[in-house]
Amino acid sequence: MPLTTQSARNLTTVTKTVPMWEGITPRWTLKLLPWVKVSGTYRVNRVTRPSPALADHEEGTPLPVSFADYEPAPREITLSAVQTVVEIHTRIPDLHSRPHDQLHEQLRLAIEAVKEEKERRLFTSPDFGLLNVAAKHMRIRSSSGPPTPDDMDELLALVWKMPAFFVAHPRAIAAFGRECNARGLVPESVEMFGVPFLSWRGVPLIPSDKLPVAKGKGRSEETSSILLLRAGEQEQGVVGLHQEDIGDEHLQSLAVRFMGIDESSVSRYLVTCYFSVAVLVDDALGVLENVRI
């Protein structure tokens, strides 16, 4: 009887992948948002009364004398923390780290989970999430249910000063595409990071599955929201905040700290990310609410 395949495998080396996780997303919003280094707290100062100016006046007309006043109690944003603890028995990395480093892979997956939660909180945090801090006058509802080109134009009319990008759930983008198809419209694509993105009026639509999908009025109806941002501190837009002197350009404000080894030879590592987001002026963020997807 010849050597069987099962027996032969005892002498072979199998090519293995690192652990894969379907929950990892591109997190485009985190990449596109400008980030500002913060020392724990970020204060947003706003001018409440601009200085008046006179025009088309006759020579000798007294000029207005005034000053720009500031908010007496500006909003202060304290960085939020996303944390998790990785446990691994000390014998695992010692004995089972070829070809892939077990500790490195455990930390890598934990860091990915922290980053995913970071983007989720960017939209949904009760304290600073974009869906919750948008001004009342910067919120509109869909005219017909699904997101239409007219709805997107209304959103652009709200955030008309240098709009940077839309953010929507992938299903909301698909619903918008269906509305365009029904009208015989073909939205253009723009390329960023080597990836094509659907756009409207030249403004890219960025997909994120962190935008909530809620049950609508009908049994099978579901709704979501679409955001439009102006980005950057110089443009008085939306900025991300992260703690200075922690992490690097690839792992902003992200720290991994060794917590010790217990009596069972289990080592623990604390993974922490500090961040927040700020809307510098109200008209930097618009929300199209309750669009049917």
C-alpha positions as CSV (number, residue, x, y, z in Angstrom):
1,M,0.0,0.0,0.0
2,P,1.5,3.4,-1.0
3,L,2.1,6.3,1.4
4,T,-1.2,8.0,2.0
5,T,-1.7,11.8,1.7
6,Q,-2.7,12.0,5.4
7,S,0.6,10.4,6.4
8,A,2.6,12.5,4.0
9,R,1.2,15.7,5.5
10,N,3.1,14.9,8.7
11,L,6.3,15.9,6.9
12,T,5.0,19.0,5.1
13,T,4.8,22.7,6.0
14,V,1.5,24.4,5.6
15,T,1.4,28.0,4.5
16,K,-0.7,29.9,7.0
17,T,-2.3,33.4,6.9
18,V,-2.5,35.8,9.8
19,P,-5.9,35.9,11.5
20,M,-8.5,37.5,9.3
21,W,-11.5,39.5,10.7
22,E,-14.4,40.5,8.5
23,G,-15.2,43.4,10.9
24,I,-12.2,45.4,9.7
25,T,-13.2,48.3,7.5
26,P,-11.2,51.0,5.6
27,R,-12.4,53.6,8.1
28,W,-12.2,56.3,5.4
29,T,-13.6,59.0,7.7
30,L,-10.7,58.7,10.1
31,K,-8.3,59.0,7.1
32,L,-10.0,62.1,5.6
33,L,-10.6,64.1,8.8
34,P,-7.8,66.5,9.7
35,W,-6.5,65.8,13.2
36,V,-5.4,68.3,15.8
37,K,-3.0,67.5,18.6
38,V,-4.5,68.3,22.0
39,S,-3.2,68.4,25.6
40,G,-6.2,66.6,27.1
41,T,-8.8,69.3,26.5
42,Y,-9.8,71.4,23.4
43,R,-11.5,74.7,23.8
44,V,-13.7,76.0,20.9
45,N,-13.7,79.8,21.0
46,R,-16.3,81.6,19.0
47,V,-16.9,85.3,18.1
48,T,-20.5,86.3,19.2
49,R,-20.5,89.8,17.8
50,P,-18.3,90.8,14.8
51,S,-16.9,94.3,14.3
52,P,-19.2,96.4,12.1
53,A,-17.9,97.9,8.9
54,L,-19.1,100.9,6.9
55,A,-19.1,101.1,3.1
56,D,-20.1,103.7,0.4
57,H,-19.9,106.4,3.0
58,E,-19.0,110.0,2.3
59,E,-15.7,111.5,3.3
60,G,-15.6,112.7,6.9
61,T,-18.3,110.3,8.0
62,P,-17.5,109.0,11.5
63,L,-16.5,105.4,11.4
64,P,-17.9,102.8,13.7
65,V,-15.8,102.0,16.7
66,S,-16.3,98.5,18.1
67,F,-14.6,95.1,18.8
68,A,-15.3,91.5,18.2
69,D,-16.7,89.9,21.3
70,Y,-16.2,86.3,22.3
71,E,-18.3,83.7,24.1
72,P,-18.0,84.1,27.8
73,A,-18.1,80.3,28.4
74,P,-16.7,78.5,25.3
75,R,-17.3,74.8,24.9
76,E,-14.5,72.6,26.1
77,I,-14.1,69.1,24.8
78,T,-12.2,66.5,26.8
79,L,-10.7,63.6,25.0
80,S,-12.5,60.3,25.2
81,A,-10.8,56.9,25.7
82,V,-11.5,53.6,23.9
83,Q,-9.8,50.7,25.8
84,T,-9.5,47.0,25.8
85,V,-7.2,44.5,27.6
86,V,-5.5,41.6,25.8
87,E,-4.7,38.5,27.8
88,I,-2.3,35.8,26.6
89,H,-0.6,32.9,28.5
90,T,3.2,33.5,28.5
91,R,3.8,30.0,27.0
92,I,1.9,30.9,23.8
93,P,4.3,33.5,22.4
94,D,7.2,31.4,23.7
95,L,6.3,28.1,22.0
96,H,3.9,29.0,19.2
97,S,5.1,32.1,17.4
98,R,6.3,30.7,14.1
99,P,5.7,31.7,11.4
100,H,3.4,34.4,13.0
101,D,4.1,36.2,16.2
102,Q,1.2,35.3,18.5
103,L,1.5,38.4,20.7
104,H,1.8,40.7,17.7
105,E,-1.3,39.2,16.1
106,Q,-3.4,39.5,19.3
107,L,-2.4,43.1,19.7
108,R,-3.0,43.8,16.1
109,L,-6.6,42.5,16.2
110,A,-7.2,44.4,19.5
111,I,-5.9,47.6,17.9
112,E,-8.2,47.1,14.9
113,A,-11.2,46.6,17.2
114,V,-10.3,49.9,19.0
115,K,-10.0,51.8,15.7
116,E,-13.4,50.4,14.6
117,E,-15.0,51.6,17.9
118,K,-13.2,54.9,17.5
119,E,-14.9,55.6,14.1
120,R,-18.3,54.4,15.5
121,R,-18.0,56.8,18.5
122,L,-17.1,59.6,16.0
123,F,-20.7,59.4,14.8
124,T,-22.7,58.1,17.7
125,S,-21.2,59.4,21.0
126,P,-23.8,61.1,23.1
127,D,-21.2,63.8,24.1
128,F,-19.4,64.6,20.8
129,G,-20.7,62.3,18.0
130,L,-21.5,64.1,14.8
131,L,-25.0,62.8,14.6
132,N,-25.8,64.3,18.1
133,V,-24.0,67.6,18.0
134,A,-25.2,68.9,14.7
135,A,-27.2,72.1,15.1
136,K,-30.9,72.0,14.8
137,H,-31.0,74.4,11.8
138,M,-28.4,72.2,10.0
139,R,-30.8,69.2,9.9
140,I,-33.2,68.4,7.1
141,R,-35.4,65.5,6.2
142,S,-35.7,63.6,2.9
143,S,-38.4,65.1,0.7
144,S,-39.7,61.7,-0.5
145,G,-38.2,58.9,1.7
146,P,-35.1,57.7,-0.2
147,P,-32.1,60.1,-0.6
148,T,-32.7,61.9,-3.8
149,P,-30.5,64.3,-5.8
150,D,-32.7,67.1,-4.6
151,D,-32.0,66.1,-1.0
152,M,-28.3,66.1,-1.6
153,D,-28.5,69.6,-3.2
154,E,-30.4,70.8,-0.1
155,L,-27.6,69.4,2.0
156,L,-25.0,71.2,-0.1
157,A,-27.0,74.4,0.3
158,L,-26.6,74.1,4.0
159,V,-22.8,73.3,4.0
160,W,-22.0,75.5,0.9
161,K,-18.7,76.9,2.2
162,M,-16.1,74.5,1.0
163,P,-17.9,71.1,1.5
164,A,-15.3,68.4,1.9
165,F,-17.2,65.1,1.8
166,F,-20.5,63.3,2.5
167,V,-20.5,60.3,4.8
168,A,-23.3,57.7,4.5
169,H,-24.0,54.0,5.2
170,P,-23.2,51.9,2.2
171,R,-26.9,51.0,1.9
172,A,-27.8,54.7,1.9
173,I,-25.3,55.3,-1.0
174,A,-26.9,52.4,-2.8
175,A,-30.3,53.9,-2.3
176,F,-29.1,57.3,-3.7
177,G,-27.6,55.4,-6.7
178,R,-31.1,53.9,-7.4
179,E,-32.7,57.3,-7.2
180,C,-30.1,58.6,-9.7
181,N,-30.7,55.6,-12.0
182,A,-34.5,56.3,-11.9
183,R,-33.9,59.8,-13.1
184,G,-31.4,58.8,-15.8
185,L,-28.5,60.5,-13.9
186,V,-25.0,59.1,-13.8
187,P,-23.0,60.5,-10.8
188,E,-19.3,61.0,-11.4
189,S,-16.6,59.1,-9.6
190,V,-13.6,60.6,-7.9
191,E,-10.5,58.7,-6.9
192,M,-8.8,58.9,-3.5
193,F,-6.3,56.5,-1.9
194,G,-6.4,54.7,-5.3
195,V,-10.1,53.8,-4.8
196,P,-13.0,55.2,-6.8
197,F,-15.8,56.9,-4.8
198,L,-19.2,57.9,-6.0
199,S,-19.7,61.7,-5.9
200,W,-22.4,64.3,-6.2
201,R,-21.6,67.8,-7.5
202,G,-17.9,66.9,-7.2
203,V,-18.2,66.1,-3.5
204,P,-17.3,62.4,-2.7
205,L,-19.7,60.1,-0.9
206,I,-17.7,58.2,1.8
207,P,-19.1,54.9,3.0
208,S,-19.1,54.0,6.6
209,D,-21.0,51.1,8.2
210,K,-20.8,52.9,11.6
211,L,-23.7,55.2,10.7
212,P,-26.8,53.6,12.4
213,V,-29.6,51.9,10.5
214,A,-32.9,52.2,12.3
215,K,-36.3,50.6,11.8
216,G,-38.7,52.8,9.9
217,K,-42.5,53.1,10.0
218,G,-43.1,50.0,7.8
219,R,-42.4,46.5,8.9
220,S,-39.5,46.1,6.4
221,E,-38.5,49.8,6.2
222,E,-35.2,51.0,7.5
223,T,-33.7,54.4,7.7
224,S,-30.3,56.1,8.1
225,S,-28.7,59.5,8.0
226,I,-26.3,61.2,5.6
227,L,-23.7,63.7,6.8
228,L,-21.9,66.5,4.9
229,L,-18.8,68.1,6.4
230,R,-16.5,71.0,5.9
231,A,-13.2,69.9,7.3
232,G,-10.2,71.6,8.8
233,E,-9.3,74.1,11.5
234,Q,-8.3,76.8,9.0
235,E,-11.7,76.5,7.2
236,Q,-13.7,76.6,10.6
237,G,-14.8,73.1,9.9
238,V,-14.8,69.7,11.6
239,V,-11.6,68.4,13.1
240,G,-10.6,65.2,14.9
241,L,-8.7,65.6,18.2
242,H,-6.0,63.3,19.5
243,Q,-3.6,63.5,22.5
244,E,-0.1,64.8,21.6
245,D,3.0,62.8,22.4
246,I,1.2,59.4,22.4
247,G,1.5,57.1,19.5
248,D,2.8,58.0,16.0
249,E,1.4,59.1,12.6
250,H,0.0,55.6,12.0
251,L,-1.3,55.0,15.5
252,Q,-2.5,58.4,16.7
253,S,-2.9,58.7,20.5
254,L,-2.8,54.9,20.7
255,A,-0.8,53.3,23.4
256,V,-0.1,49.6,24.4
257,R,1.0,49.2,27.9
258,F,2.2,46.0,29.7
259,M,0.1,45.4,32.8
260,G,2.1,42.5,34.3
261,I,1.9,38.7,34.7
262,D,-0.4,37.1,37.2
263,E,0.1,34.0,39.3
264,S,-1.3,31.9,36.4
265,S,1.4,33.1,34.0
266,V,-1.1,35.1,32.1
267,S,0.3,38.4,30.7
268,R,-2.0,41.4,30.2
269,Y,-1.7,44.4,27.8
270,L,-3.8,47.5,28.0
271,V,-4.7,49.1,24.6
272,T,-5.9,52.7,24.8
273,C,-6.8,55.3,22.2
274,Y,-7.6,58.9,23.2
275,F,-9.7,61.0,20.7
276,S,-12.6,63.2,20.1
277,V,-14.1,65.4,17.4
278,A,-15.1,69.1,17.3
279,V,-17.4,71.1,15.0
280,L,-15.9,74.5,15.1
281,V,-18.9,76.4,13.8
282,D,-22.4,75.2,13.3
283,D,-22.6,75.5,9.5
284,A,-19.6,73.0,9.1
285,L,-21.9,70.0,9.6
286,G,-25.2,69.2,7.9
287,V,-27.4,66.1,8.4
288,L,-30.0,64.6,6.1
289,E,-32.1,62.6,8.5
290,N,-34.3,59.5,8.2
291,V,-33.6,58.6,4.6
292,R,-35.2,55.3,3.6
293,I,-32.7,52.7,2.5
